[in-house]
Amino acid sequence: MIKAIVTDIEGTTSSISFVHDVLFPYAAKNLAAYLEQHAQEKEVIAILQQVREIANAPTADLPQLITILLNWIKEDQKITPLKALQGHIWQQGFQQGAFKGHLYEDAYRHLKQWKNEGFKIYIYSSGSEQAQRLLFKYSDFGDLSALIDGYFDTRIGGKKESASYQKISANIGYPPHEILFLSDITAELDAAQQVGIKTICLARDENTTTHHPHITVKDFSGITP
């Protein structure tokens, strides 16, 4: 019996275009100004040091780091310090009302229904935990923070690595066979399935690959945990 639902965000609960056409450009446009204003803050200092280590650029100054980060955004790199920094910048945008977190209506309706039915609901996305929290707090449907029992990002591991799902299972306290994972990415579903987690593929986009062993639905209305 399924007791916990873990869901991806981009392409699953929220549109890919919102992330790529709204959030990414906002972060890119405001990154330099944000770093120039906050570069001396403890948390940002730690993020920039991680960037130096990952980029193998131990002596990189702020302008060089900005260039590295902007290139990572352009390349859609799933790099933890970049995602953390984007989360800080997006917080500014959400709080200033520059945008609201997009959520599909069917996702909102069913997440609310599943919560009322007693399921535990978790988010697992390559975006930082902070960014995930912001999207649900400032969503099109208001503050939905109460629907979510926990958030996971790349600090627990890559989304295409089976070990990440084993860690999530241990973290939330449910065995894999009691967990359902929702995503639009086959490799992520494969990784979850390898450790015994139940999987469903969201094929909202007509181009989503359906040649795989996972149950496939068009939206959350086709899911019965």
N, C-alpha and C positions, 0 to 999 in steps of 0.2 A: 504494500500500500504506500502511495506517495504521501509524504508528510511535509516535504520542503521543496520549493520551486526556486531554482536559480536561473536568472535571465540575463542575457546580454542586453545592451542598450541599442547601439547603432544598427539600424536595419531590422530590429526586433521590437523594442518598445518605442523607439524614436526613429525618425527618418534619417537616412544617410545624408540627405541634402541639408538638413539643419546643422549637422556637425560640419560638413565640408563647405557649405555656402554661408553660414552665419558664424559659428564658433571659431573655426580655424582662421578665417580672415580677420575677425576681431582680435584674436590673440596676436596674429602677425602684425597688424597695424599698431597695436598698443604695447608690444613687447619691449621695444627700446625705451620708451618713455617710462614704462613701469619699472624696468631694471635701474634706470638712472635715478629714479625716485626712491627705490627700496633696496638697492644693492648692499647697503650696510646693515640690513636687518639679519638677525641670526639665521632664520630659516632660509632666506634667499642666499646667504653666503654658503650654506651647506649645499643648496641646489647647484650653485655655480661651480663648487668644487667637484661635485659629481660629474658635471658636464666636462670639466677639464680632464678628469680621469677617463671617462668613456671616450672622449675625442682624442685622447693621448696628446693633450696640449697643456702641460703643467704650468706653462708661463703665460697662457692666454690672458689678455686684459679684457676689460668689459666690451669694447667694440668688437673684438675678435669673438668673444663668447656670443654676442648678439648675432653675428654672422652665422656662427655654427648652429645656433638655435633656429634661426629663420630658415636655414637650409633643411634642418630636420623637419620643420613644419611643412615645408614645400614637398618633402619626400614622404610625408605622412609616416614618420618613424614612430614606433611604439616604444619610446625610451622613457624610463621612469622619471628622471629629473625634468624632462621636457613636459611630460604630462602633469607633474606637480606644479610647474610654473604656469602652465596654461590654466590650471585650476584657480590659481591666485588671480590671474588676469580676468578670467570669466566671472569670478566672484564680484569683481568691480563692476562688470557689465550687468550682471543680474541685479545687483543692489541698486544700480543707477537706472534700471528699467530700460536698458538698451535692447533687451530681448527677453523672452520667456522660454522656459524649457519645453521643447516640442515633445508631445506624447500622443501616440495614436489613440483615438477614442476607444477602440476595442481593447487596447492594452490597459488603459485607465479603468474601464468598466470591469474587466475580468480580474485585474490585480485587486481591485476593491472587493469584488465578489469572493475571490479565493481567500483574502484576508479574513473576511467575515465568516467563511466556512472553516477557519482554523488552520489553514496552511501557513507555514512560515515562508516568507518571501525574501530572497537575497538577490543582490545585483553583482554581476561579475563582468567588468569591462576593462578595456585597455586604458580608458580615461582614468585619471586619478580618483581616489575615493572622494576627495573634496569636490571634484567636478561632478561626480555622480550625485552626491548629496544636493548640490546646487540645482541640478536639473529637476530633481523631484520636489525640492522646496519651492522653487519658483516656476512650477510647471503651468501649462495652459489651463489646467484644472485646479489651480491653487496649490497650497502646501500639502504634498502627499507624503511627507516624511514618516507619518505614522503607519503607512502601509509597508514600509521596508524594515526588515529585521536586521539587516547587515549588508555591508558593501565589501567587495574584493576588487583589487586592481592588480597590476603587474608585480607588485611587491610579493605576492604569494606565488608568482610564477607566470610563465607565458601561457596564453590561452590555447595554444596548440600542443601543450605538453600535458600528458596524462597525470604526471605527478602533481600538477596544480589542482586538479579535481580531487585527488586523494587528500590533499591538504585541506581543501574546502570542506570535504566530508568530515574530516577529523575536527575541524574548527567549529562547525555548526552542530556537531554531535549526532548526526544521522548517518546510518550506513548508506553506501552508494545506492542500493536498490530502493531506498526510500526517498531518493532525490530525483527530481525531473529538471533537466537543463534545456533551456530554449535559446536557440541562436540561428542566424542565417548563414553561418560559415561551416561548411562540411568538416574541415580539419579540426575545428573546435569540438564539434559534436562527436567526431571519431575519438578524440582524446578523452572526452568524458565517458563515452561508451566503453572504452578499454578498461576502465576501473569499475564498471558495473552500474554506472549512473544511467537512468532512462533519458532518452533524448527525443526532442521534436524539432524539426527544421521549419523556420518561418520563411516562406517564399513569397514575400510581398512584391518583390521585383520580378518581372517576367523573365529576367536573365539569370535568376537564381538557379544553380545547378540542382537537379532533382534525381540524378543518377547516383544514388547512394542508399544505404540500408536504413536510413532514418525516416520515421513517420514525417510526412510533410503537410503543412497546412498554409493557407493563405493569410490568416490572421488569428488572433487569440480566440475568436469565436469557435474555431475548429478544435480547440484543446479542452479535454475533460480529464483533469488530473485524477 
